[in-house]
Amino acid sequence: MKTLVLFLLILSTLAFRPVAVRYQIDSAASQLTWTGHAEVGTWAPTGTIQLRQGTFDYDGTALRNGRFEVDMRTLAHTDAKLQEHMRSADFFDVAQYPTATFLLKEVVQGQATGQLTIKNVTKTIRFPVALTRSANGLRLSGTATIDRTMFGVTYNSTSFFQNLGDYAIRNDFQLRFELQAKPVRRKQKQQEH
């Protein structure tokens, strides 16, 4: 009898766990902004890049199981020459690697952990993220600092080249994100008559 009561208690506890809802990023209402930095001086070019798609699960307390795809071909800057150089093989080689992905494992105490893939190189990264409720769903915001050299982007890095002077570029860049997400509406099965 005690075993049956314990079993029912455990079963009822599991039954009241919040159900995770799948959310989809509204790419048109979201924004990704990158900022790079010169190794010397204050030059810090900033531009944008577009999120192709993204999804994640949220149960009211925990955010996890996310997949985000970035269209690297949309890497943009107001200086057309710099934009084309960033898209070239010297940097992100967007013709050969048109998509970057981030697989979110989970967010714990405001820190996102997951696997970032750029140029077919995958590394674990962590960065702060804030989650707020909005009228249309959820809003995720934050800034990830990413070491480009971990993904084979070594152009003008003092870690790989010497005597660069004013041409040296810092290894890390920031990717600021403001993402709007809406719950995915499940298709209801039609009842047979």
MDTraj code that builds the backbone (N, CA, C; nanometers):
import mdtraj as md
import numpy as np

residues = "MET LYS THR LEU VAL LEU PHE LEU LEU ILE LEU SER THR LEU ALA PHE ARG PRO VAL ALA VAL ARG TYR GLN ILE ASP SER ALA ALA SER GLN LEU THR TRP THR GLY HIS ALA GLU VAL GLY THR TRP ALA PRO THR GLY THR ILE GLN LEU ARG GLN GLY THR PHE ASP TYR ASP GLY THR ALA LEU ARG ASN GLY ARG PHE GLU VAL ASP MET ARG THR LEU ALA HIS THR ASP ALA LYS LEU GLN GLU HIS MET ARG SER ALA ASP PHE PHE ASP VAL ALA GLN TYR PRO THR ALA THR PHE LEU LEU LYS GLU VAL VAL GLN GLY GLN ALA THR GLY GLN LEU THR ILE LYS ASN VAL THR LYS THR ILE ARG PHE PRO VAL ALA LEU THR ARG SER ALA ASN GLY LEU ARG LEU SER GLY THR ALA THR ILE ASP ARG THR MET PHE GLY VAL THR TYR ASN SER THR SER PHE PHE GLN ASN LEU GLY ASP TYR ALA ILE ARG ASN ASP PHE GLN LEU ARG PHE GLU LEU GLN ALA LYS PRO VAL ARG ARG LYS GLN LYS GLN GLN GLU HIS".split()
xyz = np.array([
    [0.0813, -0.1190, 0.0000],
    [0.0000, 0.0000, 0.0000],
    [0.0865, 0.1265, 0.0000],
    [0.1952, 0.1253, 0.0819],
    [0.2846, 0.2401, 0.0861],
    [0.3484, 0.2622, -0.0509],
    [0.3829, 0.1538, -0.1180],
    [0.4444, 0.1642, -0.2500],
    [0.3470, 0.2266, -0.3486],
    [0.2205, 0.1869, -0.3419],
    [0.1190, 0.2420, -0.4313],
    [0.0990, 0.3913, -0.4056],
    [0.0958, 0.4331, -0.2795],
    [0.0793, 0.5741, -0.2453],
    [0.2007, 0.6544, -0.2945],
    [0.3206, 0.6015, -0.2736],
    [0.4418, 0.6693, -0.3201],
    [0.4408, 0.6811, -0.4719],
    [0.4030, 0.5748, -0.5398],
    [0.3960, 0.5766, -0.6855],
    [0.2959, 0.6820, -0.7334],
    [0.1795, 0.6883, -0.6734],
    [0.0788, 0.7866, -0.7119],
    [0.1254, 0.9293, -0.6827],
    [0.1980, 0.9487, -0.5724],
    [0.2519, 1.0801, -0.5397],
    [0.3536, 1.1247, -0.6446],
    [0.4424, 1.0374, -0.6823],
    [0.5424, 1.0697, -0.7855],
    [0.4736, 1.0957, -0.9180],
    [0.3780, 1.0127, -0.9542],
    [0.3061, 1.0295, -1.0801],
    [0.2316, 1.1633, -1.0834],
    [0.1683, 1.1999, -0.9733],
    [0.0956, 1.3274, -0.9706],
    [0.1920, 1.4458, -0.9783],
    [0.3100, 1.4340, -0.9189],
    [0.4102, 1.5402, -0.9275],
    [0.4547, 1.5587, -1.0720],
    [0.4787, 1.4498, -1.1422],
    [0.5190, 1.4576, -1.2829],
    [0.4070, 1.5131, -1.3700],
    [0.2852, 1.4830, -1.3343],
    [0.1718, 1.5285, -1.4144],
    [0.1555, 1.6799, -1.4082],
    [0.2044, 1.7439, -1.3019],
    [0.1883, 1.8886, -1.2877],
    [0.3089, 1.9686, -1.3347],
    [0.4042, 1.9027, -1.4017],
    [0.5167, 1.9768, -1.4587],
    [0.4656, 2.0634, -1.5724],
    [0.5157, 2.1864, -1.5832],
    [0.4713, 2.2728, -1.6915],
    [0.5075, 2.2117, -1.8273],
    [0.4169, 2.2274, -1.9211],
    [0.4394, 2.1767, -2.0555],
    [0.5142, 2.2836, -2.1341],
    [0.6216, 2.2435, -2.2002],
    [0.6991, 2.3380, -2.2799],
    [0.6210, 2.3747, -2.4055],
    [0.6250, 2.5018, -2.4383],
    [0.5618, 2.5531, -2.5590],
    [0.6723, 2.5852, -2.6585],
    [0.6527, 2.5467, -2.7823],
    [0.7485, 2.5776, -2.8884],
    [0.7234, 2.7202, -2.9357],
    [0.8308, 2.7990, -2.9433],
    [0.8240, 2.9359, -2.9928],
    [0.9028, 2.9465, -3.1220],
    [0.8552, 3.0333, -3.2103],
    [0.9234, 3.0593, -3.3362],
    [0.9606, 3.2073, -3.3416],
    [1.0828, 3.2333, -3.3854],
    [1.1302, 3.3714, -3.3962],
    [1.0621, 3.4390, -3.5149],
    [1.0173, 3.5605, -3.4921],
    [0.9648, 3.6440, -3.5994],
    [1.0854, 3.7210, -3.6547],
    [1.1424, 3.6718, -3.7632],
    [1.2652, 3.7303, -3.8187],
    [1.2472, 3.8764, -3.8575],
    [1.1307, 3.9119, -3.9095],
    [1.1059, 4.0491, -3.9526],
    [1.1030, 4.1466, -3.8345],
    [1.0656, 4.0985, -3.7160],
    [1.0571, 4.1844, -3.5976],
    [1.1817, 4.1727, -3.5094],
    [1.2841, 4.1023, -3.5583],
    [1.4050, 4.0778, -3.4805],
    [1.5245, 4.1470, -3.5446],
    [1.6290, 4.1668, -3.4649],
    [1.7462, 4.2357, -3.5164],
    [1.8743, 4.1761, -3.4579],
    [1.9735, 4.1573, -3.5454],
    [2.1078, 4.1166, -3.5059],
    [2.2042, 4.2256, -3.5513],
    [2.2875, 4.2738, -3.4602],
    [2.3841, 4.3787, -3.4915],
    [2.5226, 4.3324, -3.4470],
    [2.6190, 4.3374, -3.5370],
    [2.7565, 4.2987, -3.5041],
    [2.8443, 4.4230, -3.4904],
    [2.9473, 4.4100, -3.4065],
    [3.0465, 4.5160, -3.3905],
    [3.1838, 4.4519, -3.3797],
    [3.2750, 4.4938, -3.4669],
    [3.4148, 4.4513, -3.4617],
    [3.4987, 4.5649, -3.4065],
    [3.6264, 4.5366, -3.3805],
    [3.7124, 4.6380, -3.3189],
    [3.8537, 4.6312, -3.3756],
    [3.9113, 4.7477, -3.3993],
    [4.0530, 4.7547, -3.4313],
    [4.1318, 4.7213, -3.3053],
    [4.2474, 4.6614, -3.3238],
    [4.3337, 4.6292, -3.2088],
    [4.3904, 4.7572, -3.1482],
    [4.4153, 4.8572, -3.2315],
    [4.4714, 4.9847, -3.1873],
    [4.3716, 5.0943, -3.2237],
    [4.3464, 5.1847, -3.1330],
    [4.2559, 5.2949, -3.1620],
    [4.1114, 5.2614, -3.1272],
    [4.0218, 5.3461, -3.1751],
    [3.8808, 5.3336, -3.1384],
    [3.7911, 5.2885, -3.2526],
    [3.8477, 5.2553, -3.3689],
    [3.7648, 5.2165, -3.4833],
    [3.6883, 5.0898, -3.4492],
    [3.5552, 5.0941, -3.4618],
    [3.4688, 4.9808, -3.4278],
    [3.3526, 4.9766, -3.5269],
    [3.3744, 4.9141, -3.6430],
    [3.2662, 4.9077, -3.7416],
    [3.1487, 4.8252, -3.6892],
    [3.0290, 4.8707, -3.7228],
    [2.9061, 4.8037, -3.6810],
    [2.8187, 4.7822, -3.8029],
    [2.7526, 4.6676, -3.8064],
    [2.6619, 4.6365, -3.9161],
    [2.5536, 4.5423, -3.8695],
    [2.4809, 4.4894, -3.9648],
    [2.3700, 4.3985, -3.9323],
    [2.3864, 4.2664, -4.0058],
    [2.3083, 4.1712, -3.9627],
    [2.2993, 4.0408, -4.0272],
    [2.1597, 3.9871, -3.9961],
    [2.1040, 3.9072, -4.0843],
    [1.9654, 3.8634, -4.0691],
    [1.9552, 3.7206, -4.0147],
    [1.8636, 3.7041, -3.9226],
    [1.8286, 3.5706, -3.8736],
    [1.7314, 3.5097, -3.9735],
    [1.7658, 3.3932, -4.0263],
    [1.6791, 3.3256, -4.1228],
    [1.5588, 3.2644, -4.0510],
    [1.5867, 3.1926, -3.9420],
    [1.4793, 3.1294, -3.8645],
    [1.5313, 3.0879, -3.7285],
    [1.4388, 3.0658, -3.6366],
    [1.4766, 3.0211, -3.5042],
    [1.3573, 2.9682, -3.4275],
    [1.3828, 2.8682, -3.3438],
    [1.2793, 2.8102, -3.2578],
    [1.3429, 2.7752, -3.1233],
    [1.2589, 2.7668, -3.0204],
    [1.3039, 2.7218, -2.8896],
    [1.1829, 2.6775, -2.8097],
    [1.2078, 2.6064, -2.7004],
    [1.1026, 2.5619, -2.6088],
    [1.1088, 2.6453, -2.4820],
    [0.9911, 2.6807, -2.4309],
    [0.9824, 2.7565, -2.3058],
    [0.8634, 2.7038, -2.2266],
    [0.8886, 2.6651, -2.1004],
    [0.7821, 2.6077, -2.0175],
    [0.7325, 2.7038, -1.9095],
    [0.7662, 2.8299, -1.9224],
    [0.7262, 2.9283, -1.8227],
    [0.8366, 2.9607, -1.7247],
    [0.9342, 2.8720, -1.7136],
    [1.0485, 2.8971, -1.6254],
    [1.1819, 2.8700, -1.6945],
    [1.1865, 2.7737, -1.7842],
    [1.3128, 2.7350, -1.8480],
    [1.3034, 2.7469, -1.9998],
    [1.4087, 2.8032, -2.0575],
    [1.4204, 2.8164, -2.2028],
    [1.5293, 2.7199, -2.2475],
    [1.4983, 2.6359, -2.3457],
    [1.5958, 2.5351, -2.3912],
    [1.5610, 2.4861, -2.5305],
    [1.6446, 2.3970, -2.5802],
    [1.6234, 2.3281, -2.7082],
    [1.5987, 2.4243, -2.8242],
    [1.6851, 2.5232, -2.8366],
    [1.6692, 2.6205, -2.9437],
    [1.7552, 2.5898, -3.0644],
    [1.7102, 2.6347, -3.1789],
    [1.7883, 2.6263, -3.3026],
    [1.7678, 2.7579, -3.3768],
    [1.8799, 2.8261, -3.4053],
    [1.8767, 2.9551, -3.4712],
    [1.9688, 2.9501, -3.5924],
    [1.9197, 2.9948, -3.7078],
    [1.9989, 2.9968, -3.8305],
    [2.0160, 3.1404, -3.8776],
    [2.1421, 3.1771, -3.9024],
    [2.1760, 3.3107, -3.9493],
    [2.2167, 3.3018, -4.0958],
    [2.1607, 3.3884, -4.1776],
    [2.1952, 3.3945, -4.3199],
    [2.3197, 3.4816, -4.3334],
    [2.4357, 3.4192, -4.3452],
    [2.5624, 3.4916, -4.3507],
    [2.5729, 3.5793, -4.4754],
    [2.4975, 3.5487, -4.5778],
    [2.5006, 3.6287, -4.7019],
    [2.4402, 3.7674, -4.6810],
    [2.3703, 3.7878, -4.5681],
    [2.3094, 3.9185, -4.5397],
    [2.3986, 4.0070, -4.4534],
    [2.5213, 3.9629, -4.4256],
    [2.6149, 4.0433, -4.3484],
    [2.6285, 4.1792, -4.4160],
    [2.5957, 4.2868, -4.3447],
    [2.5879, 4.4186, -4.4079],
    [2.6641, 4.5242, -4.3299],
    [2.7149, 4.6221, -4.4042],
    [2.7802, 4.7404, -4.3496],
    [2.7578, 4.8535, -4.4484],
    [2.7563, 4.9768, -4.3995],
    [2.7309, 5.0908, -4.4879],
    [2.8428, 5.1126, -4.5893],
    [2.9636, 5.0674, -4.5595],
    [3.0760, 5.0751, -4.6532],
    [3.0756, 4.9473, -4.7384],
    [3.0399, 4.9599, -4.8657],
    [3.0256, 4.8436, -4.9541],
    [3.1550, 4.7638, -4.9659],
    [3.2692, 4.8315, -4.9654],
    [3.3983, 4.7629, -4.9769],
    [3.4243, 4.6755, -4.8538],
    [3.3994, 4.7313, -4.7349],
    [3.4156, 4.6535, -4.6119],
    [3.3167, 4.5373, -4.6092],
    [3.1939, 4.5621, -4.6505],
    [3.0915, 4.4569, -4.6534],
    [3.1369, 4.3394, -4.7402],
    [3.1850, 4.3677, -4.8594],
    [3.2306, 4.2603, -4.9488],
    [3.3516, 4.1883, -4.8907],
    [3.4423, 4.2626, -4.8253],
    [3.5583, 4.1988, -4.7644],
    [3.5153, 4.1051, -4.6513],
    [3.4194, 4.1484, -4.5700],
    [3.3699, 4.0634, -4.4603],
    [3.3035, 3.9359, -4.5137],
    [3.2427, 3.9455, -4.6304],
    [3.1771, 3.8294, -4.6914],
    [3.2761, 3.7375, -4.7633],
    [3.3985, 3.7844, -4.7861],
    [3.4975, 3.7093, -4.8637],
    [3.5627, 3.5982, -4.7808],
    [3.6490, 3.5215, -4.8472],
    [3.7208, 3.4118, -4.7814],
    [3.8154, 3.4626, -4.6728],
    [3.8563, 3.5904, -4.6760],
    [3.9400, 3.6455, -4.5693],
    [3.8684, 3.6415, -4.4347],
    [3.7361, 3.6532, -4.4384],
    [3.6582, 3.6540, -4.3152],
    [3.5609, 3.5359, -4.3119],
    [3.4347, 3.5561, -4.3498],
    [3.3321, 3.4537, -4.3276],
    [3.3001, 3.3672, -4.4486],
    [3.3581, 3.3960, -4.5642],
    [3.3442, 3.3130, -4.6844],
    [3.1987, 3.2681, -4.7048],
    [3.1101, 3.3658, -4.7179],
    [2.9669, 3.3376, -4.7208],
    [2.9227, 3.2610, -4.8446],
    [3.0009, 3.2641, -4.9519],
    [2.9662, 3.1851, -5.0706],
    [2.9764, 3.0361, -5.0391],
    [3.0778, 2.9980, -4.9632],
    [3.0963, 2.8575, -4.9272],
    [3.0210, 2.8194, -4.8000],
    [3.0038, 2.9146, -4.7087],
    [2.9382, 2.8880, -4.5799],
    [2.8249, 2.9884, -4.5599],
    [2.7130, 2.9704, -4.6285],
    [2.6048, 3.0699, -4.6246],
    [2.5237, 3.0730, -4.4955],
    [2.5401, 2.9728, -4.4100],
    [2.4590, 2.9654, -4.2883],
    [2.5459, 2.9420, -4.1660],
    [2.5180, 3.0156, -4.0597],
    [2.5751, 2.9890, -3.9279],
    [2.4596, 2.9436, -3.8400],
    [2.4849, 2.8517, -3.7480],
    [2.3777, 2.8020, -3.6611],
    [2.4200, 2.8099, -3.5143],
    [2.3202, 2.8303, -3.4313],
    [2.3399, 2.8239, -3.2876],
    [2.2370, 2.7275, -3.2322],
    [2.2841, 2.6215, -3.1670],
    [2.1966, 2.5242, -3.1013],
    [2.1988, 2.5533, -2.9520],
    [2.0904, 2.6112, -2.9043],
    [2.0784, 2.6473, -2.7634],
    [2.0469, 2.5227, -2.6818],
    [2.1314, 2.4938, -2.5854],
    [2.1042, 2.3835, -2.4937],
    [2.0043, 2.4282, -2.3887],
    [2.0405, 2.5403, -2.3193],
    [1.9539, 2.5903, -2.2139],
    [1.9988, 2.7282, -2.1692],
    [1.9112, 2.7934, -2.0954],
    [1.9441, 2.9195, -2.0288],
    [1.9298, 2.8952, -1.8793],
    [2.0390, 2.9151, -1.8063],
    [2.0394, 2.8953, -1.6613],
    [2.0900, 3.0242, -1.5969],
    [2.0109, 3.0796, -1.5071],
    [2.0447, 3.2020, -1.4350],
    [2.0903, 3.3121, -1.5311],
    [2.0174, 3.3264, -1.6402],
    [2.0449, 3.4325, -1.7353],
    [2.1630, 3.4088, -1.8282],
    [2.2207, 3.2879, -1.8267],
    [2.3335, 3.2547, -1.9129],
    [2.2923, 3.1460, -2.0127],
    [2.3010, 3.1803, -2.1415],
    [2.2716, 3.0832, -2.2468],
    [2.3960, 3.0002, -2.2743],
    [2.3762, 2.8709, -2.2958],
    [2.4847, 2.7800, -2.3324],
    [2.4409, 2.7025, -2.4554],
    [2.5324, 2.6908, -2.5508],
    [2.4988, 2.6144, -2.6701],
    [2.6164, 2.6008, -2.7638],
    [2.5886, 2.5441, -2.8807],
    [2.6902, 2.5172, -2.9811],
    [2.6731, 2.6126, -3.0994],
    [2.7759, 2.6935, -3.1250],
    [2.7762, 2.7846, -3.2386],
    [2.8604, 2.7245, -3.3501],
    [2.8041, 2.7225, -3.4714],
    [2.8772, 2.6726, -3.5881],
    [2.8916, 2.7862, -3.6892],
    [3.0162, 2.8192, -3.7199],
    [3.0501, 2.9163, -3.8235],
    [3.1568, 2.8509, -3.9105],
    [3.1403, 2.8545, -4.0420],
    [3.2359, 2.7973, -4.1368],
    [3.2625, 2.6489, -4.1057],
    [3.1581, 2.5748, -4.0711],
    [3.1643, 2.4319, -4.0388],
    [3.2514, 2.3998, -3.9172],
    [3.2781, 2.4969, -3.8328],
    [3.3505, 2.4767, -3.7075],
    [3.2516, 2.5025, -3.5945],
    [3.2409, 2.4065, -3.5024],
    [3.1443, 2.4155, -3.3928],
    [3.2164, 2.4292, -3.2596],
    [3.1759, 2.5288, -3.1820],
    [3.2342, 2.5534, -3.0503],
    [3.1230, 2.5847, -2.9505],
    [3.1457, 2.5495, -2.8256],
    [3.0528, 2.5841, -2.7179],
    [3.0750, 2.7291, -2.6782],
    [2.9648, 2.8039, -2.6671],
    [2.9742, 2.9426, -2.6205],
    [2.8706, 2.9659, -2.5111],
    [2.8969, 3.0684, -2.4291],
    [2.8056, 3.1117, -2.3225],
    [2.7945, 3.2627, -2.3312],
    [2.6752, 3.3133, -2.3054],
    [2.6549, 3.4582, -2.3071],
    [2.5274, 3.4903, -2.2313],
    [2.5180, 3.6141, -2.1813],
    [2.3988, 3.6541, -2.1061],
    [2.2796, 3.6773, -2.1994],
    [2.1627, 3.6414, -2.1506],
    [2.0397, 3.6632, -2.2265],
    [1.9288, 3.7039, -2.1295],
    [1.8477, 3.7990, -2.1727],
    [1.7324, 3.8418, -2.0932],
    [1.6052, 3.7991, -2.1661],
    [1.5107, 3.7498, -2.0920],
    [1.3828, 3.7056, -2.1464],
    [1.2734, 3.7914, -2.0848],
    [1.1924, 3.8532, -2.1698],
    [1.0801, 3.9322, -2.1211],
    [0.9560, 3.8958, -2.2007],
    [0.8433, 3.9074, -2.1351],
    [0.7164, 3.8837, -2.2036],
    [0.6779, 4.0101, -2.2790],
    [0.6211, 3.9911, -2.3964],
    [0.5731, 4.1043, -2.4758],
    [0.4281, 4.0761, -2.5138],
    [0.3636, 4.1720, -2.5749],
    [0.2234, 4.1555, -2.6135],
    [0.2047, 4.0388, -2.7103],
    [0.3055, 4.0138, -2.7934],
    [0.2936, 3.9093, -2.8952],
    [0.3645, 3.7794, -2.8601],
    [0.4244, 3.7693, -2.7431],
    [0.4959, 3.6468, -2.7084],
    [0.6105, 3.6746, -2.6134],
    [0.7320, 3.6423, -2.6574],
    [0.8511, 3.6602, -2.5752],
    [0.9558, 3.7397, -2.6518],
    [1.0369, 3.8118, -2.5780],
    [1.1477, 3.8875, -2.6371],
    [1.2767, 3.8408, -2.5709],
    [1.3745, 3.8022, -2.6528],
    [1.5069, 3.7628, -2.6054],
    [1.6042, 3.8723, -2.6458],
    [1.6889, 3.9143, -2.5523],
    [1.7864, 4.0168, -2.5857],
    [1.9158, 3.9909, -2.5115],
    [2.0249, 4.0419, -2.5683],
    [2.1552, 4.0274, -2.5061],
    [2.2662, 4.0540, -2.6053],
    [2.3873, 4.0277, -2.5600],
    [2.5048, 4.0448, -2.6443],
    [2.5989, 3.9275, -2.6216],
    [2.6358, 3.8613, -2.7308],
    [2.7331, 3.7519, -2.7258],
    [2.8669, 3.8063, -2.7736],
    [2.9729, 3.7781, -2.6994],
    [3.1085, 3.8109, -2.7431],
    [3.1694, 3.6830, -2.7982],
    [3.2121, 3.6890, -2.9241],
    [3.2566, 3.5697, -2.9960],
    [3.3997, 3.5900, -3.0440],
    [3.4849, 3.4917, -3.0191],
    [3.6230, 3.4931, -3.0685],
    [3.6226, 3.4348, -3.2097],
    [3.6381, 3.5201, -3.3095],
    [3.6313, 3.4787, -3.4498],
    [3.7382, 3.3774, -3.4860],
    [3.8548, 3.3833, -3.4176],
    [3.9643, 3.2927, -3.4534],
    [3.9334, 3.1475, -3.4179],
    [3.8401, 3.1254, -3.3244],
    [3.7991, 2.9885, -3.2913],
    [3.7294, 2.9215, -3.4092],
    [3.6831, 3.0027, -3.5048],
    [3.6094, 2.9512, -3.6196],
    [3.6902, 2.9654, -3.7496],
    [3.8211, 2.9836, -3.7355],
    [3.9079, 2.9913, -3.8519],
    [3.9100, 3.1262, -3.9217],
    [3.8588, 3.2305, -3.8574],
    [3.8600, 3.3645, -3.9150],
    [3.9789, 3.4372, -3.8517],
    [4.0946, 3.4303, -3.9191],
    [4.2191, 3.4795, -3.8602],
    [4.2739, 3.6054, -3.9271],
    [4.2034, 3.6610, -4.0225],
    [4.2527, 3.7769, -4.0967],
    [4.2954, 3.8896, -4.0025],
    [4.4194, 3.9345, -4.0182],
    [4.4784, 4.0453, -3.9410],
    [4.4667, 4.0288, -3.7892],
    [4.4747, 3.9062, -3.7431],
    [4.4750, 3.8774, -3.5991],
    [4.6190, 3.8742, -3.5504],
    [4.6478, 3.9469, -3.4421],
    [4.7832, 3.9459, -3.3870],
    [4.8178, 3.8110, -3.3233],
    [4.7207, 3.7243, -3.3063],
    [4.7478, 3.5894, -3.2567],
    [4.8109, 3.5034, -3.3665],
    [4.7970, 3.5458, -3.4917],
    [4.8466, 3.4671, -3.6043],
    [4.9487, 3.5411, -3.6910],
    [4.9475, 3.6741, -3.6860],
    [5.0356, 3.7542, -3.7717],
    [5.1059, 3.8609, -3.6884],
    [5.2300, 3.8933, -3.7272],
    [5.3075, 3.9937, -3.6554],
    [5.3194, 4.1213, -3.7374],
    [5.3552, 4.2289, -3.6698],
    [5.3845, 4.3570, -3.7342],
    [5.2676, 4.4111, -3.8168],
    [5.1480, 4.3986, -3.7663],
    [5.0302, 4.4479, -3.8379],
    [5.0056, 4.5964, -3.8133],
    [5.0575, 4.6473, -3.7043],
    [5.0386, 4.7891, -3.6739],
    [4.8919, 4.8264, -3.6671],
    [4.8559, 4.9354, -3.7376],
    [4.7179, 4.9844, -3.7368],
    [4.6197, 4.8921, -3.8096],
    [4.6701, 4.7906, -3.8783],
    [4.5826, 4.6996, -3.9524],
    [4.5328, 4.5828, -3.8676],
    [4.5805, 4.5722, -3.7454],
    [4.5416, 4.4615, -3.6577],
    [4.3955, 4.4740, -3.6161],
    [4.3272, 4.3591, -3.6141],
    [4.1860, 4.3513, -3.5764],
    [4.1739, 4.2600, -3.4551],
    [4.0983, 4.3041, -3.3552],
    [4.0775, 4.2203, -3.2364],
    [4.0128, 4.0871, -3.2741],
    [4.0431, 3.9862, -3.1967],
    [3.9871, 3.8531, -3.2222],
    [3.8383, 3.8457, -3.1925],
    [3.7945, 3.9189, -3.0912],
    [3.6539, 3.9090, -3.0525],
    [3.5691, 4.0167, -3.1191],
    [3.4448, 3.9802, -3.1425],
    [3.3453, 4.0758, -3.1896],
    [3.2178, 4.0517, -3.1096],
    [3.1293, 4.1505, -3.1090],
    [3.0044, 4.1374, -3.0353],
    [2.8890, 4.1195, -3.1331],
    [2.7961, 4.0352, -3.0933],
    [2.6723, 4.0159, -3.1680],
    [2.5570, 4.0472, -3.0725],
    [2.4971, 4.1647, -3.0926],
    [2.3825, 4.2054, -3.0102],
    [2.2553, 4.1553, -3.0771],
    [2.1639, 4.1023, -2.9965],
    [2.0407, 4.0479, -3.0531],
    [1.9188, 4.0970, -2.9777],
    [1.8148, 4.1235, -3.0532],
    [1.6811, 4.1573, -3.0037],
    [1.5864, 4.0700, -3.0845],
    [1.5382, 3.9625, -3.0242],
    [1.4566, 3.8651, -3.0961],
    [1.3146, 3.8625, -3.0412],
    [1.2185, 3.8669, -3.1310],
    [1.0778, 3.8561, -3.0941],
    [1.0303, 3.7155, -3.1317],
    [0.9660, 3.6461, -3.0386],
    [0.9201, 3.5090, -3.0624],
    [0.7716, 3.4960, -3.0314],
    [0.7056, 3.4148, -3.1124],
    [0.5630, 3.3875, -3.0941],
    [0.5431, 3.2380, -3.0731],
    [0.4436, 3.2006, -2.9920],
    [0.4173, 3.0579, -2.9750],
    [0.3706, 2.9971, -3.1068],
    [0.4150, 2.8750, -3.1312],
    [0.3742, 2.8028, -3.2518],
    [0.2364, 2.7451, -3.2270],
    [0.1460, 2.7747, -3.3162],
    [0.0106, 2.7204, -3.3050],
    [0.0100, 2.5809, -3.3652],
    [-0.0295, 2.4857, -3.2839],
    [-0.0363, 2.3473, -3.3328],
    [-0.1615, 2.3292, -3.4164],
    [-0.1469, 2.2560, -3.5251],
    [-0.2624, 2.2267, -3.6090],
    [-0.3530, 2.1297, -3.5348],
    [-0.4788, 2.1635, -3.5300],
    [-0.5735, 2.0773, -3.4612],
    [-0.6218, 1.9699, -3.5575],
    [-0.6288, 1.8495, -3.5054],
    [-0.6777, 1.7387, -3.5871],
    [-0.8268, 1.7558, -3.6115],
    [-0.8640, 1.7305, -3.7349],
    [-1.0081, 1.7384, -3.7662],
    [-1.0766, 1.6150, -3.7116],
    [-1.1906, 1.6364, -3.6537],
    [-1.2651, 1.5233, -3.5972],
    [-1.3410, 1.4545, -3.7088],
    [-1.3343, 1.3228, -3.7055],
    [-1.4059, 1.2454, -3.8050],
    [-1.5495, 1.2247, -3.7569],
    [-1.6411, 1.2320, -3.8505],
    [-1.7826, 1.2135, -3.8152],
    [-1.8307, 1.0793, -3.8613],
])
top = md.Topology()
chain = top.add_chain()
for i, resn in enumerate(residues, 1):
    res = top.add_residue(resn, chain, resSeq=i)
    for name in ("N", "CA", "C"):
        top.add_atom(name, md.element.get_by_symbol(name[0]), res)
traj = md.Trajectory(xyz[None], top)
